[in-house]
Amino acid sequence: MDNSGTDLIFPPRIISSLSTERGLVWKNLVGLVQNCESDSLEQVAFIFLMAQLNNCVSCNADSYRAIQGCTACAKQALKRFHESDDELVRLFESAKSGVNLYLQSNIQTNIR
């Protein structure tokens, strides 16, 4: 991809730019996540959530989304999400649980 604003998956560098895209509940979630360490459960879960919302897995170098860049794609995905901010927080918590479960099972596998 030639666009320097496009990554293979949702990039954490754009988290802060999403804080004003929805209401106060969303802004508080973004604030919490952006203040966490880059390898924290919260940041990984947020990246996972946004990758799902943006459908990053289907993005490719020739797609319109890739040409526009990740920031524009993420903002558009948030505008298209017609549920409440509370639902986004619920999805975030679910993503956090899923990531934590994956990490715990991976740790258990590596210990054996």
ZIPEZI-V455037 format. One record per helix or strand of 2 or more residues. SS is the DSSP state (alpha for helix, beta for strand). FROM is the first residue (numbers start at 1). TO is the last residue. Records with the same first field share a line. If there is no record, write none. Layout:
# ZIPEZI-V455037
SS=FROM-TO ; FROM-TO
This chain:
# ZIPEZI-V455037
alpha=12-18 ; 24-34 ; 41-54 ; 56-58 ; 64-68 ; 70-80 ; 85-111
